[in-house]
Amino acid sequence: MNLEADDPRHGTVNGYSNLKCRCVPCRGAWTAFCKEARLRRAGRLAPEDDRHGRRSTYYNWVCRCDRCTDAAFPTAKASRAERLARREGRVLLAVERVEKLEQKLDEARAQLMLAMAMAESS
């Protein structure tokens, strides 16, 4: 149900929640109300509370403990581990390339030394 354009309840929490108005001022009032509610709840959840370890606790209670963070971002640890593994794989490939180049350089030096020795003896 949308409110009439001149209704004074526009831009209020009541307009958004009870009267189901989704105009910009009503959405702004609701957003501000929810943000204030989260800030009031922030840090008030006891460590032994059963609500820890839920995604909603991370967002609604602004809890940043390990259990709530893991629940909010279940793939974060896995993707972080995958990124590190890829990075380590790239490092290993680079090390292998350097080792091959060093081997070729050693072979070229040996050939140069042999050529110099043959030139001196002749």
CNS distance restraints for C-alpha pairs under 8 A (distance, minus, plus):
assign (resid   1 and name CA) (resid  19 and name CA) 6.17 0.50 0.50
assign (resid   1 and name CA) (resid  20 and name CA) 5.62 0.50 0.50
assign (resid   1 and name CA) (resid  21 and name CA) 6.24 0.50 0.50
assign (resid   2 and name CA) (resid  19 and name CA) 7.12 0.50 0.50
assign (resid   2 and name CA) (resid  20 and name CA) 6.62 0.50 0.50
assign (resid   2 and name CA) (resid  21 and name CA) 4.84 0.50 0.50
assign (resid   2 and name CA) (resid  22 and name CA) 7.43 0.50 0.50
assign (resid   3 and name CA) (resid   7 and name CA) 6.25 0.50 0.50
assign (resid   3 and name CA) (resid   9 and name CA) 7.94 0.50 0.50
assign (resid   3 and name CA) (resid  10 and name CA) 7.36 0.50 0.50
assign (resid   3 and name CA) (resid  15 and name CA) 7.81 0.50 0.50
assign (resid   3 and name CA) (resid  19 and name CA) 7.46 0.50 0.50
assign (resid   3 and name CA) (resid  21 and name CA) 6.33 0.50 0.50
assign (resid   9 and name CA) (resid  14 and name CA) 7.08 0.50 0.50
assign (resid   9 and name CA) (resid  15 and name CA) 5.49 0.50 0.50
assign (resid  10 and name CA) (resid  15 and name CA) 5.71 0.50 0.50
assign (resid  10 and name CA) (resid  21 and name CA) 7.83 0.50 0.50
assign (resid  10 and name CA) (resid  23 and name CA) 7.82 0.50 0.50
assign (resid  10 and name CA) (resid  25 and name CA) 6.40 0.50 0.50
assign (resid  10 and name CA) (resid  26 and name CA) 5.74 0.50 0.50
assign (resid  11 and name CA) (resid  15 and name CA) 6.67 0.50 0.50
assign (resid  11 and name CA) (resid  16 and name CA) 7.84 0.50 0.50
assign (resid  11 and name CA) (resid  24 and name CA) 7.73 0.50 0.50
assign (resid  11 and name CA) (resid  25 and name CA) 4.19 0.50 0.50
assign (resid  11 and name CA) (resid  26 and name CA) 4.01 0.50 0.50
assign (resid  11 and name CA) (resid  27 and name CA) 7.39 0.50 0.50
assign (resid  11 and name CA) (resid  28 and name CA) 7.03 0.50 0.50
assign (resid  11 and name CA) (resid  29 and name CA) 5.57 0.50 0.50
assign (resid  12 and name CA) (resid  16 and name CA) 6.62 0.50 0.50
assign (resid  12 and name CA) (resid  25 and name CA) 7.48 0.50 0.50
assign (resid  12 and name CA) (resid  26 and name CA) 5.48 0.50 0.50
assign (resid  12 and name CA) (resid  29 and name CA) 5.40 0.50 0.50
assign (resid  12 and name CA) (resid  30 and name CA) 7.24 0.50 0.50
assign (resid  13 and name CA) (resid  17 and name CA) 5.96 0.50 0.50
assign (resid  13 and name CA) (resid  18 and name CA) 7.95 0.50 0.50
assign (resid  13 and name CA) (resid  26 and name CA) 6.56 0.50 0.50
assign (resid  13 and name CA) (resid  29 and name CA) 5.53 0.50 0.50
assign (resid  13 and name CA) (resid  30 and name CA) 5.18 0.50 0.50
assign (resid  13 and name CA) (resid  33 and name CA) 7.13 0.50 0.50
assign (resid  14 and name CA) (resid  18 and name CA) 5.23 0.50 0.50
assign (resid  14 and name CA) (resid  19 and name CA) 6.46 0.50 0.50
assign (resid  15 and name CA) (resid  19 and name CA) 4.88 0.50 0.50
assign (resid  15 and name CA) (resid  20 and name CA) 6.32 0.50 0.50
assign (resid  15 and name CA) (resid  21 and name CA) 5.55 0.50 0.50
assign (resid  15 and name CA) (resid  26 and name CA) 5.99 0.50 0.50
assign (resid  16 and name CA) (resid  20 and name CA) 4.90 0.50 0.50
assign (resid  16 and name CA) (resid  21 and name CA) 4.84 0.50 0.50
assign (resid  16 and name CA) (resid  22 and name CA) 6.16 0.50 0.50
assign (resid  16 and name CA) (resid  26 and name CA) 5.18 0.50 0.50
assign (resid  16 and name CA) (resid  27 and name CA) 6.41 0.50 0.50
assign (resid  16 and name CA) (resid  29 and name CA) 7.75 0.50 0.50
assign (resid  16 and name CA) (resid  30 and name CA) 6.40 0.50 0.50
assign (resid  17 and name CA) (resid  21 and name CA) 7.62 0.50 0.50
assign (resid  17 and name CA) (resid  30 and name CA) 7.63 0.50 0.50
assign (resid  21 and name CA) (resid  26 and name CA) 6.49 0.50 0.50
assign (resid  22 and name CA) (resid  26 and name CA) 5.99 0.50 0.50
assign (resid  22 and name CA) (resid  27 and name CA) 5.81 0.50 0.50
assign (resid  23 and name CA) (resid  27 and name CA) 6.17 0.50 0.50
assign (resid  24 and name CA) (resid  28 and name CA) 6.05 0.50 0.50
assign (resid  25 and name CA) (resid  29 and name CA) 6.20 0.50 0.50
assign (resid  26 and name CA) (resid  30 and name CA) 6.23 0.50 0.50
assign (resid  27 and name CA) (resid  31 and name CA) 6.07 0.50 0.50
assign (resid  28 and name CA) (resid  32 and name CA) 6.15 0.50 0.50
assign (resid  29 and name CA) (resid  33 and name CA) 6.14 0.50 0.50
assign (resid  30 and name CA) (resid  34 and name CA) 6.17 0.50 0.50
assign (resid  31 and name CA) (resid  35 and name CA) 6.15 0.50 0.50
assign (resid  32 and name CA) (resid  36 and name CA) 6.16 0.50 0.50
assign (resid  33 and name CA) (resid  37 and name CA) 6.20 0.50 0.50
assign (resid  34 and name CA) (resid  38 and name CA) 6.21 0.50 0.50
assign (resid  35 and name CA) (resid  39 and name CA) 6.24 0.50 0.50
assign (resid  36 and name CA) (resid  40 and name CA) 6.17 0.50 0.50
assign (resid  37 and name CA) (resid  41 and name CA) 6.30 0.50 0.50
assign (resid  38 and name CA) (resid  42 and name CA) 6.00 0.50 0.50
assign (resid  38 and name CA) (resid  59 and name CA) 7.92 0.50 0.50
assign (resid  38 and name CA) (resid  60 and name CA) 5.58 0.50 0.50
assign (resid  38 and name CA) (resid  61 and name CA) 5.89 0.50 0.50
assign (resid  38 and name CA) (resid  62 and name CA) 6.69 0.50 0.50
assign (resid  39 and name CA) (resid  61 and name CA) 7.91 0.50 0.50
assign (resid  39 and name CA) (resid  62 and name CA) 7.58 0.50 0.50
assign (resid  41 and name CA) (resid  45 and name CA) 7.51 0.50 0.50
assign (resid  41 and name CA) (resid  60 and name CA) 7.68 0.50 0.50
assign (resid  41 and name CA) (resid  61 and name CA) 5.39 0.50 0.50
assign (resid  41 and name CA) (resid  62 and name CA) 7.42 0.50 0.50
assign (resid  42 and name CA) (resid  61 and name CA) 5.18 0.50 0.50
assign (resid  42 and name CA) (resid  62 and name CA) 5.09 0.50 0.50
assign (resid  42 and name CA) (resid  63 and name CA) 6.81 0.50 0.50
assign (resid  43 and name CA) (resid  61 and name CA) 7.22 0.50 0.50
assign (resid  43 and name CA) (resid  62 and name CA) 7.05 0.50 0.50
assign (resid  43 and name CA) (resid  63 and name CA) 6.68 0.50 0.50
assign (resid  44 and name CA) (resid  61 and name CA) 7.77 0.50 0.50
assign (resid  45 and name CA) (resid  49 and name CA) 6.66 0.50 0.50
assign (resid  45 and name CA) (resid  61 and name CA) 7.19 0.50 0.50
assign (resid  45 and name CA) (resid  63 and name CA) 7.67 0.50 0.50
assign (resid  47 and name CA) (resid  52 and name CA) 7.68 0.50 0.50
assign (resid  48 and name CA) (resid  52 and name CA) 7.88 0.50 0.50
assign (resid  51 and name CA) (resid  57 and name CA) 6.45 0.50 0.50
assign (resid  52 and name CA) (resid  57 and name CA) 6.31 0.50 0.50
assign (resid  52 and name CA) (resid  67 and name CA) 6.40 0.50 0.50
assign (resid  52 and name CA) (resid  68 and name CA) 5.75 0.50 0.50
assign (resid  53 and name CA) (resid  57 and name CA) 7.21 0.50 0.50
assign (resid  53 and name CA) (resid  67 and name CA) 4.42 0.50 0.50
assign (resid  53 and name CA) (resid  68 and name CA) 4.21 0.50 0.50
assign (resid  53 and name CA) (resid  69 and name CA) 7.58 0.50 0.50
assign (resid  53 and name CA) (resid  70 and name CA) 7.32 0.50 0.50
assign (resid  53 and name CA) (resid  71 and name CA) 5.58 0.50 0.50
assign (resid  54 and name CA) (resid  58 and name CA) 6.72 0.50 0.50
assign (resid  54 and name CA) (resid  67 and name CA) 7.57 0.50 0.50
assign (resid  54 and name CA) (resid  68 and name CA) 5.46 0.50 0.50
assign (resid  54 and name CA) (resid  71 and name CA) 5.30 0.50 0.50
assign (resid  54 and name CA) (resid  72 and name CA) 6.89 0.50 0.50
assign (resid  55 and name CA) (resid  59 and name CA) 6.70 0.50 0.50
assign (resid  55 and name CA) (resid  68 and name CA) 6.16 0.50 0.50
assign (resid  55 and name CA) (resid  69 and name CA) 7.54 0.50 0.50
assign (resid  55 and name CA) (resid  71 and name CA) 4.96 0.50 0.50
assign (resid  55 and name CA) (resid  72 and name CA) 4.23 0.50 0.50
assign (resid  55 and name CA) (resid  73 and name CA) 7.90 0.50 0.50
assign (resid  56 and name CA) (resid  60 and name CA) 5.57 0.50 0.50
assign (resid  56 and name CA) (resid  61 and name CA) 7.55 0.50 0.50
assign (resid  56 and name CA) (resid  72 and name CA) 7.58 0.50 0.50
assign (resid  57 and name CA) (resid  61 and name CA) 4.99 0.50 0.50
assign (resid  57 and name CA) (resid  62 and name CA) 6.66 0.50 0.50
assign (resid  57 and name CA) (resid  63 and name CA) 6.11 0.50 0.50
assign (resid  57 and name CA) (resid  68 and name CA) 6.41 0.50 0.50
assign (resid  58 and name CA) (resid  62 and name CA) 5.10 0.50 0.50
assign (resid  58 and name CA) (resid  63 and name CA) 4.73 0.50 0.50
assign (resid  58 and name CA) (resid  64 and name CA) 6.14 0.50 0.50
assign (resid  58 and name CA) (resid  68 and name CA) 5.23 0.50 0.50
assign (resid  58 and name CA) (resid  69 and name CA) 6.32 0.50 0.50
assign (resid  58 and name CA) (resid  71 and name CA) 7.84 0.50 0.50
assign (resid  58 and name CA) (resid  72 and name CA) 6.28 0.50 0.50
assign (resid  59 and name CA) (resid  63 and name CA) 7.17 0.50 0.50
assign (resid  63 and name CA) (resid  68 and name CA) 6.51 0.50 0.50
assign (resid  63 and name CA) (resid  69 and name CA) 7.81 0.50 0.50
assign (resid  64 and name CA) (resid  68 and name CA) 6.11 0.50 0.50
assign (resid  64 and name CA) (resid  69 and name CA) 5.67 0.50 0.50
assign (resid  65 and name CA) (resid  69 and name CA) 6.06 0.50 0.50
assign (resid  66 and name CA) (resid  70 and name CA) 5.97 0.50 0.50
assign (resid  67 and name CA) (resid  71 and name CA) 6.23 0.50 0.50
assign (resid  68 and name CA) (resid  72 and name CA) 6.12 0.50 0.50
assign (resid  69 and name CA) (resid  73 and name CA) 6.12 0.50 0.50
assign (resid  70 and name CA) (resid  74 and name CA) 5.26 0.50 0.50
assign (resid  70 and name CA) (resid  76 and name CA) 7.63 0.50 0.50
assign (resid  70 and name CA) (resid  77 and name CA) 7.86 0.50 0.50
assign (resid  73 and name CA) (resid  77 and name CA) 7.99 0.50 0.50
assign (resid  74 and name CA) (resid  78 and name CA) 7.90 0.50 0.50
assign (resid  75 and name CA) (resid  79 and name CA) 5.94 0.50 0.50
assign (resid  76 and name CA) (resid  80 and name CA) 5.91 0.50 0.50
assign (resid  77 and name CA) (resid  81 and name CA) 6.12 0.50 0.50
assign (resid  78 and name CA) (resid  82 and name CA) 6.15 0.50 0.50
assign (resid  79 and name CA) (resid  83 and name CA) 6.09 0.50 0.50
assign (resid  80 and name CA) (resid  84 and name CA) 6.28 0.50 0.50
assign (resid  81 and name CA) (resid  85 and name CA) 6.13 0.50 0.50
assign (resid  82 and name CA) (resid  86 and name CA) 6.15 0.50 0.50
assign (resid  83 and name CA) (resid  87 and name CA) 6.10 0.50 0.50
assign (resid  84 and name CA) (resid  88 and name CA) 6.05 0.50 0.50
assign (resid  85 and name CA) (resid  89 and name CA) 6.03 0.50 0.50
assign (resid  86 and name CA) (resid  90 and name CA) 6.18 0.50 0.50
assign (resid  87 and name CA) (resid  91 and name CA) 6.24 0.50 0.50
assign (resid  88 and name CA) (resid  92 and name CA) 6.14 0.50 0.50
assign (resid  89 and name CA) (resid  93 and name CA) 6.23 0.50 0.50
assign (resid  90 and name CA) (resid  94 and name CA) 6.18 0.50 0.50
assign (resid  91 and name CA) (resid  95 and name CA) 6.16 0.50 0.50
assign (resid  92 and name CA) (resid  96 and name CA) 6.21 0.50 0.50
assign (resid  93 and name CA) (resid  97 and name CA) 6.24 0.50 0.50
assign (resid  94 and name CA) (resid  98 and name CA) 6.21 0.50 0.50
assign (resid  95 and name CA) (resid  99 and name CA) 6.16 0.50 0.50
assign (resid  96 and name CA) (resid 100 and name CA) 6.23 0.50 0.50
assign (resid  97 and name CA) (resid 101 and name CA) 6.19 0.50 0.50
assign (resid  98 and name CA) (resid 102 and name CA) 6.08 0.50 0.50
assign (resid  99 and name CA) (resid 103 and name CA) 6.16 0.50 0.50
assign (resid 100 and name CA) (resid 104 and name CA) 6.26 0.50 0.50
assign (resid 101 and name CA) (resid 105 and name CA) 6.10 0.50 0.50
assign (resid 102 and name CA) (resid 106 and name CA) 6.13 0.50 0.50
assign (resid 103 and name CA) (resid 107 and name CA) 6.26 0.50 0.50
assign (resid 104 and name CA) (resid 108 and name CA) 6.14 0.50 0.50
assign (resid 105 and name CA) (resid 109 and name CA) 6.12 0.50 0.50
assign (resid 106 and name CA) (resid 110 and name CA) 6.17 0.50 0.50
assign (resid 107 and name CA) (resid 111 and name CA) 6.22 0.50 0.50
assign (resid 108 and name CA) (resid 112 and name CA) 6.12 0.50 0.50
assign (resid 109 and name CA) (resid 113 and name CA) 6.10 0.50 0.50
assign (resid 110 and name CA) (resid 114 and name CA) 6.15 0.50 0.50
assign (resid 111 and name CA) (resid 115 and name CA) 6.09 0.50 0.50
assign (resid 112 and name CA) (resid 116 and name CA) 6.09 0.50 0.50
assign (resid 113 and name CA) (resid 117 and name CA) 6.10 0.50 0.50
assign (resid 114 and name CA) (resid 118 and name CA) 6.16 0.50 0.50
assign (resid 115 and name CA) (resid 119 and name CA) 6.14 0.50 0.50
assign (resid 116 and name CA) (resid 120 and name CA) 6.21 0.50 0.50
assign (resid 117 and name CA) (resid 121 and name CA) 6.28 0.50 0.50
assign (resid 118 and name CA) (resid 122 and name CA) 6.37 0.50 0.50
